[in-house]
Amino acid sequence: MRMDYILGIDQSTQGTKALLFDNEGELICRTDISHRQIVNEKGWVEHDGEEIYRNTVQAVKDLVEKAGIDRSRIVGLGISNQRETAIAWNRETGKPVYNAVVWQCARGAYITDRLEQEGMAEMIRLRTGLKLSPYFSAAKLGWVMEHVADAAPLAAEGKLCCGTMDSWLVWNLTRGKEFRTDYSNASRTQLFNIETLAWDGEVCALFGIPAKSLPQVTGSDGCYGYTDFDGFLQTPIPIHGVLGDSHGALFGQGCLEKGMIKTTYGTGSSVMMNIGEKPVLSEKVVTSLAWHMDGKATYVLEGNINYTGAVITWLKDSLKLIESPGDTEALAGEANPDDTTYLIPAFTGLGAPYWDSRAVGMYYGMTRLTGKAELVKAGLESIAYQITDVVLAMEEESGIPIGELRVDGGPTRNRYLMQFQSDMTGIPVSVPPAEELSGIGAAYAAGIAMGIYDRDRLFARMGRRTFRPDMDPGTRDMKYRGWKHAVSKVLE
């Protein structure tokens, strides 16, 4: 049998992964290239879009060389991407007018504050499913329109493209022939009406973004054009699946039925629950599109947390408490289990379910006996506490009981964290054998759409390791009450 391959690209916050899948959907090779994190004295976070595109092409070249395959057997591509990160570029030259403004960056808070004062928050929430926040792309692109000299004149002439990272990659991969985004990414911009499934002209105008500068919204399993990776492939292949990274992970986890829920542990975390074909608006979390496939929209509830995996990076790079992320598991196990220290990692505010962009981080509850191990344990546990907040909010607001939490991402290798997560949520936590669920989901969407993969067989094969609650309920309640009390201190 001829062996054909599907490529997956996962363009994430820290770097770009290229993934290679065989006829059966098995991940057989991976390469990674990191990119610069451009952070200024105000804490603003940016990426160089051109660097990211160069890395994307290079990662695919490295992948083919590493795997030693015949590149002519690559038949399709799926893309997953960091969401909310926004970039604007000149439609004629293809050059960015400014660096990409990263999802972590809250520089647009003054815009959302202004709209809040003007009484627009509820209208925006009802139309987009999203609470008014600088977290989403709209305020970032609004900032670009107001502060980058070339942006408004180009927009007035119809020469400005405003998009998320999927649109930027598709544009470059197709050499400017296709300006598209998928429904999942569009639904995270705070410019897309989740009822009409179209850009909302009135909301766009509130943020100062012309709707004509936004991409064509395409089915998540649709065709986004063809690419040869700047001449690397002899024959161009179709880009046949695009999903925001968390949506890709939801699909890759096989959370295809209403009530299924997953958490991606990345730099930040996305907790996402499939709620079926009708949107449910929430006060504590947000409503987005999971995807649009086979001509139908599927909706999710989602809670986003700014700092989860990034807490471990902070412990390593800023506090120098650990030498590598793997050190956290042993140190947490060595720490005094009765220590009352909590870390609230509100380094750029708190996301769901608190939605306070002005909250600041703190260690709370330290005693004279608190030491290195206890500080690391508090950092690790802060990840699980934040996710528990969101899971409980979703269960309450959807009215759907949650029986299992499927998880993915690098931190899921940490057994202490996974057990603590199960203890805090009170439900089983299931870890798949692969970490790269975002890219897997996008590649699977492409392979299914192209008729290469059988959807049911694909997901039935995935084995999982399950952690089950093992903590005394009284201890669990005491610890969680302590967390809520500590959080209240940064919200005062």
C-alpha positions in Angstrom: 0.0 0.0 0.0 1.3 3.5 -0.9 2.2 5.4 2.2 0.9 9.0 2.2 1.6 11.5 4.9 -0.3 14.4 6.4 1.5 17.4 7.9 0.4 19.2 11.0 1.7 22.7 11.9 1.1 23.9 15.4 2.2 27.6 15.6 2.2 28.2 19.3 3.2 31.0 21.7 6.7 29.7 22.3 7.5 28.2 18.9 6.4 26.3 15.9 6.0 22.5 15.7 5.9 20.5 12.5 4.3 17.1 12.8 4.2 14.2 10.4 1.4 11.6 10.4 1.1 8.3 8.5 -1.9 6.7 6.8 -3.3 5.5 10.1 -3.0 8.9 11.9 0.1 7.8 13.9 2.5 10.7 14.8 5.8 9.5 13.4 8.1 12.6 13.7 8.2 16.1 15.2 10.5 19.1 14.9 10.3 22.4 16.8 11.7 25.9 16.3 11.3 28.5 18.9 10.9 32.3 18.3 11.7 35.4 20.2 9.5 36.7 22.9 9.7 40.5 22.5 8.7 42.1 25.9 9.3 45.7 26.7 9.5 47.7 29.9 5.7 48.0 30.0 5.2 44.3 29.9 3.9 44.4 26.4 4.4 41.1 24.5 5.0 40.8 20.8 6.2 38.3 18.1 7.9 38.9 14.8 5.5 37.6 12.2 8.1 37.2 9.5 10.3 35.2 11.8 7.4 32.9 12.6 6.7 32.3 9.0 10.4 31.6 8.2 10.4 29.2 11.1 7.3 27.4 9.8 8.9 26.7 6.5 12.2 25.6 8.1 10.4 23.4 10.6 8.8 21.5 7.7 12.1 21.1 5.9 13.8 19.9 9.1 10.9 17.4 9.6 11.2 15.9 6.2 15.0 15.5 6.6 14.7 14.1 10.1 12.0 11.6 9.1 13.9 10.6 5.9 10.7 10.4 3.8 9.9 11.1 0.2 8.5 14.6 0.3 6.3 13.8 -2.8 4.2 11.5 -0.5 3.0 14.5 1.6 -0.5 15.1 0.5 -2.2 17.5 2.9 -1.7 20.0 5.7 -3.6 21.0 8.8 -2.7 24.1 10.9 -3.4 24.9 14.6 -2.3 28.2 16.0 -2.0 30.4 19.1 -5.2 32.3 19.3 -6.1 35.9 19.9 -2.6 37.0 18.9 -3.2 39.5 16.2 -1.2 40.9 13.3 -1.9 43.5 10.6 -0.1 43.7 7.2 0.0 45.5 3.9 -2.2 43.6 1.4 0.0 44.7 -1.5 3.5 44.1 -0.1 2.7 41.4 2.4 4.8 43.2 5.0 3.5 43.5 8.6 2.8 47.1 9.6 3.8 46.1 13.2 4.8 43.1 15.2 2.1 40.6 16.2 0.5 41.6 19.5 0.5 38.4 21.6 -2.6 37.1 23.4 -0.9 37.7 26.8 -0.6 41.4 26.1 -3.2 43.7 27.7 -2.1 47.0 26.0 -5.7 47.4 24.7 -7.2 47.6 28.2 -7.9 51.3 27.7 -10.1 50.5 24.7 -12.2 47.9 26.6 -12.4 50.3 29.6 -13.7 53.0 27.2 -16.3 50.7 25.7 -17.3 49.5 29.2 -17.9 53.1 30.2 -19.9 53.7 27.1 -22.3 50.8 28.1 -21.3 48.5 25.2 -20.0 45.5 27.2 -23.3 43.6 27.3 -24.1 44.1 23.7 -20.7 42.9 22.7 -21.0 39.9 25.0 -24.4 38.9 23.6 -23.2 39.1 20.0 -19.7 37.6 20.3 -20.2 35.3 23.3 -17.1 37.0 24.9 -16.8 39.2 27.9 -15.2 42.5 27.1 -11.5 42.1 27.6 -8.1 43.1 26.2 -7.3 39.4 26.0 -9.1 39.0 22.7 -7.9 40.2 19.3 -10.3 43.1 18.9 -8.6 45.4 21.4 -5.1 44.5 20.1 -6.1 45.4 16.5 -7.8 48.5 17.8 -4.5 49.5 19.4 -2.7 48.9 16.1 -5.3 51.1 14.3 -4.8 53.9 16.7 -1.0 53.8 17.2 0.6 52.5 14.1 1.0 55.3 11.5 0.4 53.2 8.4 -2.6 51.2 9.7 -5.5 53.6 9.3 -4.4 55.0 5.9 -3.9 51.5 4.5 -7.3 50.4 5.9 -9.0 53.4 4.3 -7.6 52.3 0.9 -8.6 48.7 1.4 -5.0 47.7 1.6 -4.8 46.4 5.2 -5.2 42.8 6.3 -6.0 42.3 9.9 -5.9 38.7 11.1 -4.9 36.1 13.6 -1.8 33.8 13.2 -3.7 31.3 11.1 -4.6 34.0 8.5 -1.0 35.2 8.5 0.3 31.7 7.8 -2.3 30.8 5.2 -1.6 34.2 3.4 2.2 33.5 3.3 1.9 29.8 2.5 -0.4 30.5 -0.5 1.8 33.5 -1.5 -0.9 36.0 -0.9 -3.6 34.2 -2.8 -5.8 33.3 0.2 -6.9 35.6 3.1 -8.9 33.3 5.3 -9.6 32.3 8.8 -11.6 29.5 10.3 -14.7 29.8 12.5 -12.9 28.8 15.7 -10.3 31.5 15.4 -12.9 34.1 14.2 -15.0 33.4 17.3 -12.0 34.4 19.5 -11.5 37.8 18.0 -14.4 39.5 19.8 -15.5 40.8 16.3 -17.5 37.7 15.1 -21.2 37.3 15.7 -21.7 33.7 17.0 -25.4 33.7 16.1 -25.2 35.0 12.5 -21.8 33.4 12.0 -20.4 36.5 10.3 -18.2 39.5 11.2 -20.3 42.0 13.1 -20.0 45.3 11.4 -21.2 47.3 14.4 -18.8 45.6 16.8 -16.0 46.0 14.4 -16.7 49.8 14.2 -16.7 50.1 18.0 -13.1 48.9 18.0 -12.2 51.0 14.9 -11.5 48.0 12.7 -13.0 48.0 9.1 -14.8 44.7 8.5 -13.4 44.7 5.0 -9.9 44.3 6.4 -10.8 41.0 8.0 -10.4 37.5 6.4 -13.0 35.3 4.7 -14.3 32.9 7.3 -14.0 29.3 6.1 -15.1 25.9 7.5 -12.6 24.4 9.9 -12.2 21.4 7.6 -12.4 23.5 4.4 -9.7 24.1 1.8 -7.6 27.2 2.5 -5.6 27.0 -0.8 -2.4 25.2 -1.8 1.2 25.5 -0.6 4.6 24.2 -1.7 6.4 25.8 1.3 8.3 28.3 -0.8 9.2 25.7 -3.5 10.2 22.9 -1.1 7.6 20.6 -2.4 7.5 19.8 -6.1 3.6 19.7 -6.1 1.6 22.1 -4.0 -0.6 20.4 -1.3 -4.0 21.5 0.1 -4.3 23.3 3.4 -7.4 21.4 4.4 -7.9 22.1 8.1 -7.4 25.1 10.3 -8.2 25.3 14.0 -7.3 27.5 17.0 -4.9 25.5 19.2 -7.4 24.8 21.9 -10.1 23.8 19.4 -7.6 21.6 17.7 -6.9 19.9 21.1 -10.6 19.4 21.7 -11.0 17.7 18.4 -7.7 15.8 18.8 -8.9 14.5 22.2 -12.1 13.2 20.6 -14.3 15.5 22.6 -16.9 15.3 19.8 -20.1 14.9 22.0 -22.0 17.4 24.1 -20.7 17.5 27.7 -17.1 16.3 26.9 -14.4 18.6 28.3 -10.6 19.0 28.0 -7.9 21.2 29.3 -4.8 22.2 27.4 -1.8 23.0 29.6 0.4 25.3 27.7 1.9 28.7 28.4 -1.6 29.5 29.6 -4.6 27.1 29.7 -7.8 26.7 27.9 -10.6 24.7 29.5 -13.1 23.9 26.9 -16.5 22.1 27.0 -18.4 20.9 24.0 -22.0 22.2 24.4 -23.4 21.0 21.1 -25.1 22.9 18.2 -26.7 25.7 20.3 -24.8 28.5 22.1 -25.2 28.9 25.9 -24.2 32.3 27.1 -22.3 32.4 30.4 -21.5 35.0 33.1 -18.3 33.3 34.3 -16.8 31.8 31.2 -17.2 32.6 27.5 -19.0 31.0 24.5 -17.1 30.3 21.3 -17.4 28.0 18.3 -15.6 24.7 18.7 -15.4 24.4 14.9 -17.5 24.4 11.8 -17.3 21.0 10.0 -19.6 19.1 7.7 -21.5 22.4 7.2 -22.5 22.5 10.9 -21.4 24.8 13.8 -20.5 23.2 17.2 -20.2 25.5 20.2 -18.2 25.4 23.4 -17.9 27.0 26.8 -14.4 28.1 27.5 -12.4 29.5 30.3 -9.0 30.9 29.7 -6.2 31.2 32.2 -3.2 33.5 31.5 -0.5 31.7 33.5 -0.3 28.0 34.0 2.7 26.4 32.2 4.2 29.9 32.3 4.3 29.6 36.1 6.8 26.8 35.8 8.9 29.0 33.4 8.7 31.8 35.9 9.9 29.5 38.8 12.9 28.5 36.6 13.9 31.7 34.8 12.9 34.4 37.2 13.1 32.9 40.7 15.8 30.3 39.8 14.1 27.8 42.1 14.4 25.0 39.6 16.8 24.1 36.8 14.2 22.4 34.6 10.4 21.9 34.6 10.9 18.3 35.6 12.3 19.4 39.0 8.8 20.6 40.1 7.4 17.0 40.6 10.1 15.9 43.1 10.1 19.2 45.0 6.4 19.2 45.3 6.6 15.7 46.7 9.3 16.8 49.2 7.3 19.8 50.4 5.5 20.0 53.8 2.0 18.8 52.9 0.6 21.1 55.6 2.2 24.2 54.3 -0.5 26.9 53.7 1.3 28.9 50.9 -0.6 29.8 47.8 0.6 31.4 44.6 -1.9 33.6 42.7 -0.1 34.0 39.3 -2.0 37.2 38.2 1.1 38.5 36.4 -1.2 40.0 33.7 -4.4 40.0 35.6 -6.8 37.0 36.2 -8.8 35.4 33.4 -11.9 33.2 33.9 -13.9 33.1 36.0 -12.7 36.3 37.7 -12.0 38.6 34.6 -9.9 41.1 36.5 -7.2 42.4 34.1 -5.8 44.7 36.9 -5.3 42.0 39.5 -1.6 41.5 40.5 0.2 38.3 41.5 1.2 37.3 45.0 2.4 34.5 47.3 0.0 34.3 50.3 0.0 32.3 53.5 3.7 31.8 54.0 5.1 30.8 57.4 8.7 30.8 58.8 8.8 27.1 57.6 8.0 27.9 54.0 11.0 27.2 51.8 12.0 26.4 48.3 10.0 23.2 48.0 6.9 24.8 49.4 7.2 27.8 47.0 7.5 25.4 44.0 4.6 23.3 45.2 2.4 26.4 45.5 3.3 27.3 42.0 2.5 23.9 40.7 -0.8 23.7 42.6 -1.8 27.2 41.4 -2.2 25.6 37.9 -4.7 23.0 39.2 -6.6 25.5 41.4 -7.2 27.8 38.4 -8.4 25.0 36.2 -10.7 23.8 39.0 -12.2 27.2 39.2 -13.2 27.1 35.5 -14.4 23.4 35.5 -16.7 24.1 38.4 -18.1 27.3 36.8 -18.8 25.4 33.5 -20.6 22.6 35.3 -22.7 25.2 37.2 -23.6 27.3 34.2 -24.2 24.5 31.6 -26.2 22.3 34.0 -24.2 19.4 32.5 -22.5 17.1 35.0 -18.8 16.5 34.1 -17.6 12.9 34.4 -14.0 13.2 33.1 -11.4 15.8 32.3 -9.2 15.0 29.3 -5.9 16.9 29.3 -3.0 17.6 27.1 0.2 19.6 27.0 3.7 19.3 28.4 2.8 19.7 32.1 0.6 16.6 31.9 3.8 14.6 32.3 3.9 15.8 35.9 2.3 13.1 37.9 2.0 15.3 41.1 0.1 17.9 39.1 -2.2 15.4 37.4 -3.1 13.7 40.7 -3.7 17.0 42.4 -5.8 18.1 39.5 -8.0 15.0 39.9 -8.2 15.6 43.7 -9.3 19.2 43.3 -11.9 18.7 40.6 -13.1 15.4 42.1 -13.2 13.7 38.7 -10.9 11.4 36.8 -8.2 13.1 34.7 -7.2 11.3 31.5 -3.9 11.8 29.8 -3.4 10.6 26.2 -0.1 9.1 25.0 0.8 12.1 22.8 1.3 15.7 24.0 0.8 17.4 20.6 -3.0 17.4 20.6 -3.5 20.8 19.0 -1.5 19.9 15.9 -2.9 16.4 16.0 -6.5 17.8 15.9 -5.7 20.0 12.9 -4.0 17.2 11.0 -6.8 14.8 11.8 -9.4 17.4 10.5 -7.4 17.7 7.3 -7.0 13.9 6.9 -10.7 13.3 7.5 -11.8 16.0 5.1 -9.5 14.5 2.4 -10.9 11.0 2.9 -7.6 9.6 4.2 -8.7 9.0 7.8 -11.8 7.3 9.1 -13.0 9.5 12.0 -14.4 6.7 14.2 -11.4 4.4 13.8 -9.0 7.3 14.4 -10.3 8.2 17.9 -11.1 4.6 19.0 -7.4 3.8 18.9 -6.3 6.4 21.5 -5.2 4.9 24.9 -5.1 7.0 28.0 -3.6 7.1 31.5 -6.2 8.0 34.1 -5.7 9.7 37.5 -8.5 9.3 40.0 -9.5 11.4 43.1 -7.6 10.1 46.1 -7.7 13.0 48.6 -10.0 13.0 51.6 -13.0 15.3 50.8 -12.5 17.3 53.9 -8.9 18.0 53.1 -9.8 18.9 49.5 -12.5 21.4 50.7 -10.1 23.0 53.2 -7.4 23.4 50.5 -9.8 24.8 48.0 -11.4 27.3 50.5 -7.8 28.5 51.2 -7.3 29.1 47.5 -10.5 31.1 47.2 -9.5 33.2 50.2 -6.1 33.8 48.8 -7.6 34.9 45.4 -9.9 37.3 47.2 -6.8 39.2 48.4 -5.7 40.1 44.9 -9.2 41.1 43.9 -9.6 43.6 46.7 
